[in-house]
Amino acid sequence: MTMSSDAKPTILMVDDNPVNLEELAFLLNDAGFDVLRAETGETALELAKNRQPDLVLLDVLMPGVDGFTTCATLKSHPATREIPVLFMTALADTANKVQGFHVGAVDYITKPFQYEEVIARVQTHLTLQKLKSELQEKEQRLSRIFENAMDAILALDQDGRITMFNAAAEQMFLRKSADTIGRAVDRFLSPELCKTVTNFRAGVPAKQAIWISEGMTARRGDDSEFPIEATISRVESSGQQLYILILRDINERKAREQAEAECHTLRGINSYLQEEVLASRDGEELIGNSAGLRQAMALVKQVAATDATVLITGETGTGKELIARAIHNLSGRKDKTLVKLNCATIPENLAESELFGHEKGAFTGAINRKLGRFELANGGTLFLDEIGELPLEMQAKLLRVLQEGEYERVGGTQTLKCDVRVIAATHRDLAQFSQEGRFRADLYYRMNVFPIHLPPLRERKEDIPHLVRHFINKYAAKFGKKITTIPERLMSDMQSYIWPGNIRELQHIIERAVILTNGSQLANVECVHATASAGAQAAGPILTLDEAERQHILKALEATSWRIAGNQGAAKILGVPSTTLRSRMERLGISKPV
């Protein structure tokens, strides 16, 4: 199934509730989709077969043929097998959702519907389907190129007469094998190439094989010449010398390399798009109405339509990646790829390869060409998280790309151009880093064209109730629970706590609390009690931020017997990556007691 870039995508909605159909049809029509409706599985199968929709939204529980059977039937027929199916369900049972994936669905939408979620998921899977179709077309094209560009192989006797002429040679020289066997090879060689082959047959040079590099040409049956690269070798068969001439059309080789590069790029973009789908399911949300958040979002709307470089600052866990995603989605590049790279997680010796890619054989282990993030993001947006951790040597090369839009792959000689909008984020004070020589001042000024600061959660206390309810709803739906009340004291403690891990820490605490909740009231778990205790201490003598953070990290480490990583580690409780926790421990002088 191939979607036209001009036609409206067609969505088939299947639900036995006419009210749901009417409501969703209005929403999807308003979003620019054509909508087909069916109230039974039987009708849906007939419509899918005859109208070939681009996507199916399918209810699970229906009289007669239910959603699982309908989906399985769609996937059993070649005409409808490739149509993505998204289940619409109010079922909270994980087994039902797993069954949906087993019969071929790609996703599910939980009732009651969140309209933004419906549109986002529909658009995401339509984009994936389009990309999959393009990838298949590219792979088919690449397969045809390989078949047609197989090397031409000619076997010659001692007198230079052709004894073998393979199918690729027939195609290359525009002559049938039957018309060439027994004839002199000179007919197909330019004078210079003919001299080289004749000398080799005479023993000059006295080698078993020689490589004929670019610069020579061969001649087709219609007398047209084309550039070649070739090898010629001598073998002995039944006491007779034979010469094997293998030729490759340089023009065809270059076309094949270009097709390989296009296909490799498409695979890389597809991989990043898959990551974006996962991020859209599990990521945090920009929720709240505090003055700091409103100010940040106002700046996002101002800068999104431009191609200006943006530097997002704020503590770990404040949602800097979400701001980057918002800028991309509001920009003219929204239909292109948003590629991400966390500069703190890549080894220093691989930073250049991650950013700019490398050629095959550029270093030990480089067994294939690798496309860098700038190449994958061409035409779109590149988000460089934790830019303050980028090695100084790489900062100079990044500055060149930002200023000139040019770079080279590691081990390559070709200068590549790119059209990429760069958004960077950091929890570091880059101005201070630049004064200390730990970050290039020229790169800092170039990155700091349009700064956006995200306030920490302790400065957004009025947003905490909204965030708490959002995460409760999210994880209650995920774990099949119904939570309607939150203890007042618990909410008060959460609002008084300083939250060194910010929104990410809050999210993990609520997830843990929901897991441990048995009734309709959110449970008080150990980490929440620790939070409340820390909040109570905050009401006493005011500590410096570093000291408060140090005390909180020590409590988490003591509670986990100084285990940092893993599901039972301190980093999980604090809601931060283990690398971030180790970095903070080093900065605050925290070490395990002997």
Secondary structure as a PSIPRED ss2 file (coil, helix, strand):
# PSIPRED VFORMAT (PSIPRED V4.0)

   1 M C   1.000  0.000  0.000
   2 T C   1.000  0.000  0.000
   3 M C   1.000  0.000  0.000
   4 S C   1.000  0.000  0.000
   5 S C   1.000  0.000  0.000
   6 D C   1.000  0.000  0.000
   7 A C   1.000  0.000  0.000
   8 K C   1.000  0.000  0.000
   9 P C   1.000  0.000  0.000
  10 T E   0.000  0.000  1.000
  11 I E   0.000  0.000  1.000
  12 L E   0.000  0.000  1.000
  13 M E   0.000  0.000  1.000
  14 V E   0.000  0.000  1.000
  15 D C   1.000  0.000  0.000
  16 D C   1.000  0.000  0.000
  17 N C   1.000  0.000  0.000
  18 P H   0.000  1.000  0.000
  19 V H   0.000  1.000  0.000
  20 N H   0.000  1.000  0.000
  21 L H   0.000  1.000  0.000
  22 E H   0.000  1.000  0.000
  23 E H   0.000  1.000  0.000
  24 L H   0.000  1.000  0.000
  25 A H   0.000  1.000  0.000
  26 F H   0.000  1.000  0.000
  27 L H   0.000  1.000  0.000
  28 L H   0.000  1.000  0.000
  29 N H   0.000  1.000  0.000
  30 D H   0.000  1.000  0.000
  31 A C   1.000  0.000  0.000
  32 G C   1.000  0.000  0.000
  33 F C   1.000  0.000  0.000
  34 D E   0.000  0.000  1.000
  35 V E   0.000  0.000  1.000
  36 L E   0.000  0.000  1.000
  37 R E   0.000  0.000  1.000
  38 A E   0.000  0.000  1.000
  39 E C   1.000  0.000  0.000
  40 T C   1.000  0.000  0.000
  41 G H   0.000  1.000  0.000
  42 E H   0.000  1.000  0.000
  43 T H   0.000  1.000  0.000
  44 A H   0.000  1.000  0.000
  45 L H   0.000  1.000  0.000
  46 E H   0.000  1.000  0.000
  47 L H   0.000  1.000  0.000
  48 A H   0.000  1.000  0.000
  49 K H   0.000  1.000  0.000
  50 N H   0.000  1.000  0.000
  51 R H   0.000  1.000  0.000
  52 Q C   1.000  0.000  0.000
  53 P C   1.000  0.000  0.000
  54 D C   1.000  0.000  0.000
  55 L E   0.000  0.000  1.000
  56 V E   0.000  0.000  1.000
  57 L E   0.000  0.000  1.000
  58 L E   0.000  0.000  1.000
  59 D E   0.000  0.000  1.000
  60 V C   1.000  0.000  0.000
  61 L C   1.000  0.000  0.000
  62 M C   1.000  0.000  0.000
  63 P C   1.000  0.000  0.000
  64 G C   1.000  0.000  0.000
  65 V C   1.000  0.000  0.000
  66 D C   1.000  0.000  0.000
  67 G H   0.000  1.000  0.000
  68 F H   0.000  1.000  0.000
  69 T H   0.000  1.000  0.000
  70 T H   0.000  1.000  0.000
  71 C H   0.000  1.000  0.000
  72 A H   0.000  1.000  0.000
  73 T H   0.000  1.000  0.000
  74 L H   0.000  1.000  0.000
  75 K H   0.000  1.000  0.000
  76 S H   0.000  1.000  0.000
  77 H C   1.000  0.000  0.000
  78 P C   1.000  0.000  0.000
  79 A C   1.000  0.000  0.000
  80 T C   1.000  0.000  0.000
  81 R C   1.000  0.000  0.000
  82 E C   1.000  0.000  0.000
  83 I C   1.000  0.000  0.000
  84 P C   1.000  0.000  0.000
  85 V E   0.000  0.000  1.000
  86 L E   0.000  0.000  1.000
  87 F E   0.000  0.000  1.000
  88 M E   0.000  0.000  1.000
  89 T E   0.000  0.000  1.000
  90 A C   1.000  0.000  0.000
  91 L C   1.000  0.000  0.000
  92 A C   1.000  0.000  0.000
  93 D C   1.000  0.000  0.000
  94 T H   0.000  1.000  0.000
  95 A H   0.000  1.000  0.000
  96 N H   0.000  1.000  0.000
  97 K H   0.000  1.000  0.000
  98 V H   0.000  1.000  0.000
  99 Q H   0.000  1.000  0.000
 100 G H   0.000  1.000  0.000
 101 F H   0.000  1.000  0.000
 102 H H   0.000  1.000  0.000
 103 V C   1.000  0.000  0.000
 104 G C   1.000  0.000  0.000
 105 A C   1.000  0.000  0.000
 106 V C   1.000  0.000  0.000
 107 D E   0.000  0.000  1.000
 108 Y E   0.000  0.000  1.000
 109 I E   0.000  0.000  1.000
 110 T E   0.000  0.000  1.000
 111 K C   1.000  0.000  0.000
 112 P C   1.000  0.000  0.000
 113 F C   1.000  0.000  0.000
 114 Q C   1.000  0.000  0.000
 115 Y H   0.000  1.000  0.000
 116 E H   0.000  1.000  0.000
 117 E H   0.000  1.000  0.000
 118 V H   0.000  1.000  0.000
 119 I H   0.000  1.000  0.000
 120 A H   0.000  1.000  0.000
 121 R H   0.000  1.000  0.000
 122 V H   0.000  1.000  0.000
 123 Q H   0.000  1.000  0.000
 124 T H   0.000  1.000  0.000
 125 H H   0.000  1.000  0.000
 126 L H   0.000  1.000  0.000
 127 T H   0.000  1.000  0.000
 128 L H   0.000  1.000  0.000
 129 Q H   0.000  1.000  0.000
 130 K H   0.000  1.000  0.000
 131 L H   0.000  1.000  0.000
 132 K H   0.000  1.000  0.000
 133 S H   0.000  1.000  0.000
 134 E H   0.000  1.000  0.000
 135 L H   0.000  1.000  0.000
 136 Q H   0.000  1.000  0.000
 137 E H   0.000  1.000  0.000
 138 K H   0.000  1.000  0.000
 139 E H   0.000  1.000  0.000
 140 Q H   0.000  1.000  0.000
 141 R H   0.000  1.000  0.000
 142 L H   0.000  1.000  0.000
 143 S H   0.000  1.000  0.000
 144 R H   0.000  1.000  0.000
 145 I H   0.000  1.000  0.000
 146 F H   0.000  1.000  0.000
 147 E H   0.000  1.000  0.000
 148 N H   0.000  1.000  0.000
 149 A C   1.000  0.000  0.000
 150 M C   1.000  0.000  0.000
 151 D C   1.000  0.000  0.000
 152 A E   0.000  0.000  1.000
 153 I E   0.000  0.000  1.000
 154 L E   0.000  0.000  1.000
 155 A E   0.000  0.000  1.000
 156 L E   0.000  0.000  1.000
 157 D C   1.000  0.000  0.000
 158 Q C   1.000  0.000  0.000
 159 D C   1.000  0.000  0.000
 160 G C   1.000  0.000  0.000
 161 R E   0.000  0.000  1.000
 162 I E   0.000  0.000  1.000
 163 T E   0.000  0.000  1.000
 164 M E   0.000  0.000  1.000
 165 F E   0.000  0.000  1.000
 166 N C   1.000  0.000  0.000
 167 A H   0.000  1.000  0.000
 168 A H   0.000  1.000  0.000
 169 A H   0.000  1.000  0.000
 170 E H   0.000  1.000  0.000
 171 Q H   0.000  1.000  0.000
 172 M H   0.000  1.000  0.000
 173 F H   0.000  1.000  0.000
 174 L C   1.000  0.000  0.000
 175 R C   1.000  0.000  0.000
 176 K C   1.000  0.000  0.000
 177 S H   0.000  1.000  0.000
 178 A H   0.000  1.000  0.000
 179 D H   0.000  1.000  0.000
 180 T C   1.000  0.000  0.000
 181 I C   1.000  0.000  0.000
 182 G C   1.000  0.000  0.000
 183 R C   1.000  0.000  0.000
 184 A E   0.000  0.000  1.000
 185 V H   0.000  1.000  0.000
 186 D H   0.000  1.000  0.000
 187 R H   0.000  1.000  0.000
 188 F H   0.000  1.000  0.000
 189 L E   0.000  0.000  1.000
 190 S C   1.000  0.000  0.000
 191 P H   0.000  1.000  0.000
 192 E H   0.000  1.000  0.000
 193 L H   0.000  1.000  0.000
 194 C H   0.000  1.000  0.000
 195 K H   0.000  1.000  0.000
 196 T H   0.000  1.000  0.000
 197 V H   0.000  1.000  0.000
 198 T H   0.000  1.000  0.000
 199 N H   0.000  1.000  0.000
 200 F H   0.000  1.000  0.000
 201 R H   0.000  1.000  0.000
 202 A C   1.000  0.000  0.000
 203 G C   1.000  0.000  0.000
 204 V C   1.000  0.000  0.000
 205 P C   1.000  0.000  0.000
 206 A C   1.000  0.000  0.000
 207 K C   1.000  0.000  0.000
 208 Q C   1.000  0.000  0.000
 209 A E   0.000  0.000  1.000
 210 I E   0.000  0.000  1.000
 211 W E   0.000  0.000  1.000
 212 I E   0.000  0.000  1.000
 213 S E   0.000  0.000  1.000
 214 E E   0.000  0.000  1.000
 215 G E   0.000  0.000  1.000
 216 M E   0.000  0.000  1.000
 217 T E   0.000  0.000  1.000
 218 A E   0.000  0.000  1.000
 219 R E   0.000  0.000  1.000
 220 R C   1.000  0.000  0.000
 221 G C   1.000  0.000  0.000
 222 D C   1.000  0.000  0.000
 223 D C   1.000  0.000  0.000
 224 S C   1.000  0.000  0.000
 225 E E   0.000  0.000  1.000
 226 F E   0.000  0.000  1.000
 227 P E   0.000  0.000  1.000
 228 I E   0.000  0.000  1.000
 229 E E   0.000  0.000  1.000
 230 A E   0.000  0.000  1.000
 231 T E   0.000  0.000  1.000
 232 I E   0.000  0.000  1.000
 233 S E   0.000  0.000  1.000
 234 R E   0.000  0.000  1.000
 235 V E   0.000  0.000  1.000
 236 E E   0.000  0.000  1.000
 237 S E   0.000  0.000  1.000
 238 S C   1.000  0.000  0.000
 239 G C   1.000  0.000  0.000
 240 Q E   0.000  0.000  1.000
 241 Q E   0.000  0.000  1.000
 242 L E   0.000  0.000  1.000
 243 Y E   0.000  0.000  1.000
 244 I E   0.000  0.000  1.000
 245 L E   0.000  0.000  1.000
 246 I E   0.000  0.000  1.000
 247 L E   0.000  0.000  1.000
 248 R E   0.000  0.000  1.000
 249 D E   0.000  0.000  1.000
 250 I H   0.000  1.000  0.000
 251 N H   0.000  1.000  0.000
 252 E H   0.000  1.000  0.000
 253 R H   0.000  1.000  0.000
 254 K H   0.000  1.000  0.000
 255 A H   0.000  1.000  0.000
 256 R H   0.000  1.000  0.000
 257 E H   0.000  1.000  0.000
 258 Q H   0.000  1.000  0.000
 259 A H   0.000  1.000  0.000
 260 E H   0.000  1.000  0.000
 261 A H   0.000  1.000  0.000
 262 E H   0.000  1.000  0.000
 263 C H   0.000  1.000  0.000
 264 H H   0.000  1.000  0.000
 265 T H   0.000  1.000  0.000
 266 L H   0.000  1.000  0.000
 267 R H   0.000  1.000  0.000
 268 G H   0.000  1.000  0.000
 269 I H   0.000  1.000  0.000
 270 N H   0.000  1.000  0.000
 271 S H   0.000  1.000  0.000
 272 Y H   0.000  1.000  0.000
 273 L H   0.000  1.000  0.000
 274 Q H   0.000  1.000  0.000
 275 E H   0.000  1.000  0.000
 276 E H   0.000  1.000  0.000
 277 V H   0.000  1.000  0.000
 278 L H   0.000  1.000  0.000
 279 A H   0.000  1.000  0.000
 280 S H   0.000  1.000  0.000
 281 R H   0.000  1.000  0.000
 282 D H   0.000  1.000  0.000
 283 G C   1.000  0.000  0.000
 284 E C   1.000  0.000  0.000
 285 E C   1.000  0.000  0.000
 286 L C   1.000  0.000  0.000
 287 I C   1.000  0.000  0.000
 288 G C   1.000  0.000  0.000
 289 N C   1.000  0.000  0.000
 290 S C   1.000  0.000  0.000
 291 A H   0.000  1.000  0.000
 292 G H   0.000  1.000  0.000
 293 L H   0.000  1.000  0.000
 294 R H   0.000  1.000  0.000
 295 Q H   0.000  1.000  0.000
 296 A H   0.000  1.000  0.000
 297 M H   0.000  1.000  0.000
 298 A H   0.000  1.000  0.000
 299 L H   0.000  1.000  0.000
 300 V H   0.000  1.000  0.000
 301 K H   0.000  1.000  0.000
 302 Q H   0.000  1.000  0.000
 303 V H   0.000  1.000  0.000
 304 A H   0.000  1.000  0.000
 305 A C   1.000  0.000  0.000
 306 T C   1.000  0.000  0.000
 307 D C   1.000  0.000  0.000
 308 A C   1.000  0.000  0.000
 309 T C   1.000  0.000  0.000
 310 V E   0.000  0.000  1.000
 311 L E   0.000  0.000  1.000
 312 I E   0.000  0.000  1.000
 313 T E   0.000  0.000  1.000
 314 G C   1.000  0.000  0.000
 315 E C   1.000  0.000  0.000
 316 T C   1.000  0.000  0.000
 317 G C   1.000  0.000  0.000
 318 T C   1.000  0.000  0.000
 319 G C   1.000  0.000  0.000
 320 K H   0.000  1.000  0.000
 321 E H   0.000  1.000  0.000
 322 L H   0.000  1.000  0.000
 323 I H   0.000  1.000  0.000
 324 A H   0.000  1.000  0.000
 325 R H   0.000  1.000  0.000
 326 A H   0.000  1.000  0.000
 327 I H   0.000  1.000  0.000
 328 H H   0.000  1.000  0.000
 329 N H   0.000  1.000  0.000
 330 L H   0.000  1.000  0.000
 331 S C   1.000  0.000  0.000
 332 G C   1.000  0.000  0.000
 333 R C   1.000  0.000  0.000
 334 K C   1.000  0.000  0.000
 335 D C   1.000  0.000  0.000
 336 K C   1.000  0.000  0.000
 337 T C   1.000  0.000  0.000
 338 L E   0.000  0.000  1.000
 339 V E   0.000  0.000  1.000
 340 K E   0.000  0.000  1.000
 341 L E   0.000  0.000  1.000
 342 N E   0.000  0.000  1.000
 343 C C   1.000  0.000  0.000
 344 A C   1.000  0.000  0.000
 345 T C   1.000  0.000  0.000
 346 I C   1.000  0.000  0.000
 347 P C   1.000  0.000  0.000
 348 E H   0.000  1.000  0.000
 349 N H   0.000  1.000  0.000
 350 L H   0.000  1.000  0.000
 351 A H   0.000  1.000  0.000
 352 E H   0.000  1.000  0.000
 353 S H   0.000  1.000  0.000
 354 E H   0.000  1.000  0.000
 355 L H   0.000  1.000  0.000
 356 F H   0.000  1.000  0.000
 357 G E   0.000  0.000  1.000
 358 H E   0.000  0.000  1.000
 359 E C   1.000  0.000  0.000
 360 K C   1.000  0.000  0.000
 361 G C   1.000  0.000  0.000
 362 A C   1.000  0.000  0.000
 363 F C   1.000  0.000  0.000
 364 T C   1.000  0.000  0.000
 365 G C   1.000  0.000  0.000
 366 A C   1.000  0.000  0.000
 367 I C   1.000  0.000  0.000
 368 N C   1.000  0.000  0.000
 369 R C   1.000  0.000  0.000
 370 K E   0.000  0.000  1.000
 371 L E   0.000  0.000  1.000
 372 G C   1.000  0.000  0.000
 373 R H   0.000  1.000  0.000
 374 F H   0.000  1.000  0.000
 375 E H   0.000  1.000  0.000
 376 L H   0.000  1.000  0.000
 377 A C   1.000  0.000  0.000
 378 N C   1.000  0.000  0.000
 379 G C   1.000  0.000  0.000
 380 G C   1.000  0.000  0.000
 381 T E   0.000  0.000  1.000
 382 L E   0.000  0.000  1.000
 383 F E   0.000  0.000  1.000
 384 L E   0.000  0.000  1.000
 385 D E   0.000  0.000  1.000
 386 E C   1.000  0.000  0.000
 387 I H   0.000  1.000  0.000
 388 G H   0.000  1.000  0.000
 389 E H   0.000  1.000  0.000
 390 L C   1.000  0.000  0.000
 391 P C   1.000  0.000  0.000
 392 L H   0.000  1.000  0.000
 393 E H   0.000  1.000  0.000
 394 M H   0.000  1.000  0.000
 395 Q H   0.000  1.000  0.000
 396 A H   0.000  1.000  0.000
 397 K H   0.000  1.000  0.000
 398 L H   0.000  1.000  0.000
 399 L H   0.000  1.000  0.000
 400 R H   0.000  1.000  0.000
 401 V H   0.000  1.000  0.000
 402 L H   0.000  1.000  0.000
 403 Q H   0.000  1.000  0.000
 404 E H   0.000  1.000  0.000
 405 G C   1.000  0.000  0.000
 406 E E   0.000  0.000  1.000
 407 Y E   0.000  0.000  1.000
 408 E C   1.000  0.000  0.000
 409 R C   1.000  0.000  0.000
 410 V E   0.000  0.000  1.000
 411 G C   1.000  0.000  0.000
 412 G C   1.000  0.000  0.000
 413 T C   1.000  0.000  0.000
 414 Q C   1.000  0.000  0.000
 415 T C   1.000  0.000  0.000
 416 L E   0.000  0.000  1.000
 417 K E   0.000  0.000  1.000
 418 C C   1.000  0.000  0.000
 419 D C   1.000  0.000  0.000
 420 V C   1.000  0.000  0.000
 421 R E   0.000  0.000  1.000
 422 V E   0.000  0.000  1.000
 423 I E   0.000  0.000  1.000
 424 A E   0.000  0.000  1.000
 425 A E   0.000  0.000  1.000
 426 T E   0.000  0.000  1.000
 427 H C   1.000  0.000  0.000
 428 R C   1.000  0.000  0.000
 429 D C   1.000  0.000  0.000
 430 L H   0.000  1.000  0.000
 431 A H   0.000  1.000  0.000
 432 Q H   0.000  1.000  0.000
 433 F H   0.000  1.000  0.000
 434 S H   0.000  1.000  0.000
 435 Q H   0.000  1.000  0.000
 436 E C   1.000  0.000  0.000
 437 G C   1.000  0.000  0.000
 438 R C   1.000  0.000  0.000
 439 F C   1.000  0.000  0.000
 440 R C   1.000  0.000  0.000
 441 A H   0.000  1.000  0.000
 442 D H   0.000  1.000  0.000
 443 L H   0.000  1.000  0.000
 444 Y H   0.000  1.000  0.000
 445 Y H   0.000  1.000  0.000
 446 R H   0.000  1.000  0.000
 447 M H   0.000  1.000  0.000
 448 N C   1.000  0.000  0.000
 449 V C   1.000  0.000  0.000
 450 F E   0.000  0.000  1.000
 451 P E   0.000  0.000  1.000
 452 I E   0.000  0.000  1.000
 453 H E   0.000  0.000  1.000
 454 L C   1.000  0.000  0.000
 455 P C   1.000  0.000  0.000
 456 P C   1.000  0.000  0.000
 457 L H   0.000  1.000  0.000
 458 R H   0.000  1.000  0.000
 459 E H   0.000  1.000  0.000
 460 R C   1.000  0.000  0.000
 461 K H   0.000  1.000  0.000
 462 E H   0.000  1.000  0.000
 463 D H   0.000  1.000  0.000
 464 I H   0.000  1.000  0.000
 465 P H   0.000  1.000  0.000
 466 H H   0.000  1.000  0.000
 467 L H   0.000  1.000  0.000
 468 V H   0.000  1.000  0.000
 469 R H   0.000  1.000  0.000
 470 H H   0.000  1.000  0.000
 471 F H   0.000  1.000  0.000
 472 I H   0.000  1.000  0.000
 473 N H   0.000  1.000  0.000
 474 K H   0.000  1.000  0.000
 475 Y H   0.000  1.000  0.000
 476 A H   0.000  1.000  0.000
 477 A H   0.000  1.000  0.000
 478 K H   0.000  1.000  0.000
 479 F H   0.000  1.000  0.000
 480 G C   1.000  0.000  0.000
 481 K C   1.000  0.000  0.000
 482 K C   1.000  0.000  0.000
 483 I C   1.000  0.000  0.000
 484 T C   1.000  0.000  0.000
 485 T E   0.000  0.000  1.000
 486 I C   1.000  0.000  0.000
 487 P C   1.000  0.000  0.000
 488 E H   0.000  1.000  0.000
 489 R H   0.000  1.000  0.000
 490 L H   0.000  1.000  0.000
 491 M H   0.000  1.000  0.000
 492 S H   0.000  1.000  0.000
 493 D H   0.000  1.000  0.000
 494 M H   0.000  1.000  0.000
 495 Q H   0.000  1.000  0.000
 496 S H   0.000  1.000  0.000
 497 Y C   1.000  0.000  0.000
 498 I C   1.000  0.000  0.000
 499 W C   1.000  0.000  0.000
 500 P C   1.000  0.000  0.000
 501 G C   1.000  0.000  0.000
 502 N H   0.000  1.000  0.000
 503 I H   0.000  1.000  0.000
 504 R H   0.000  1.000  0.000
 505 E H   0.000  1.000  0.000
 506 L H   0.000  1.000  0.000
 507 Q H   0.000  1.000  0.000
 508 H H   0.000  1.000  0.000
 509 I H   0.000  1.000  0.000
 510 I H   0.000  1.000  0.000
 511 E H   0.000  1.000  0.000
 512 R H   0.000  1.000  0.000
 513 A H   0.000  1.000  0.000
 514 V H   0.000  1.000  0.000
 515 I H   0.000  1.000  0.000
 516 L H   0.000  1.000  0.000
 517 T C   1.000  0.000  0.000
 518 N C   1.000  0.000  0.000
 519 G C   1.000  0.000  0.000
 520 S C   1.000  0.000  0.000
 521 Q E   0.000  0.000  1.000
 522 L C   1.000  0.000  0.000
 523 A C   1.000  0.000  0.000
 524 N C   1.000  0.000  0.000
 525 V C   1.000  0.000  0.000
 526 E H   0.000  1.000  0.000
 527 C H   0.000  1.000  0.000
 528 V H   0.000  1.000  0.000
 529 H H   0.000  1.000  0.000
 530 A H   0.000  1.000  0.000
 531 T H   0.000  1.000  0.000
 532 A H   0.000  1.000  0.000
 533 S H   0.000  1.000  0.000
 534 A H   0.000  1.000  0.000
 535 G H   0.000  1.000  0.000
 536 A H   0.000  1.000  0.000
 537 Q H   0.000  1.000  0.000
 538 A H   0.000  1.000  0.000
 539 A C   1.000  0.000  0.000
 540 G C   1.000  0.000  0.000
 541 P C   1.000  0.000  0.000
 542 I C   1.000  0.000  0.000
 543 L C   1.000  0.000  0.000
 544 T C   1.000  0.000  0.000
 545 L H   0.000  1.000  0.000
 546 D H   0.000  1.000  0.000
 547 E H   0.000  1.000  0.000
 548 A H   0.000  1.000  0.000
 549 E H   0.000  1.000  0.000
 550 R H   0.000  1.000  0.000
 551 Q H   0.000  1.000  0.000
 552 H H   0.000  1.000  0.000
 553 I H   0.000  1.000  0.000
 554 L H   0.000  1.000  0.000
 555 K H   0.000  1.000  0.000
 556 A H   0.000  1.000  0.000
 557 L H   0.000  1.000  0.000
 558 E H   0.000  1.000  0.000
 559 A H   0.000  1.000  0.000
 560 T C   1.000  0.000  0.000
 561 S C   1.000  0.000  0.000
 562 W C   1.000  0.000  0.000
 563 R C   1.000  0.000  0.000
 564 I C   1.000  0.000  0.000
 565 A C   1.000  0.000  0.000
 566 G C   1.000  0.000  0.000
 567 N C   1.000  0.000  0.000
 568 Q C   1.000  0.000  0.000
 569 G C   1.000  0.000  0.000
 570 A H   0.000  1.000  0.000
 571 A H   0.000  1.000  0.000
 572 K H   0.000  1.000  0.000
 573 I H   0.000  1.000  0.000
 574 L H   0.000  1.000  0.000
 575 G C   1.000  0.000  0.000
 576 V C   1.000  0.000  0.000
 577 P C   1.000  0.000  0.000
 578 S H   0.000  1.000  0.000
 579 T H   0.000  1.000  0.000
 580 T H   0.000  1.000  0.000
 581 L H   0.000  1.000  0.000
 582 R H   0.000  1.000  0.000
 583 S H   0.000  1.000  0.000
 584 R H   0.000  1.000  0.000
 585 M H   0.000  1.000  0.000
 586 E H   0.000  1.000  0.000
 587 R H   0.000  1.000  0.000
 588 L H   0.000  1.000  0.000
 589 G C   1.000  0.000  0.000
 590 I C   1.000  0.000  0.000
 591 S C   1.000  0.000  0.000
 592 K C   1.000  0.000  0.000
 593 P C   1.000  0.000  0.000
 594 V C   1.000  0.000  0.000
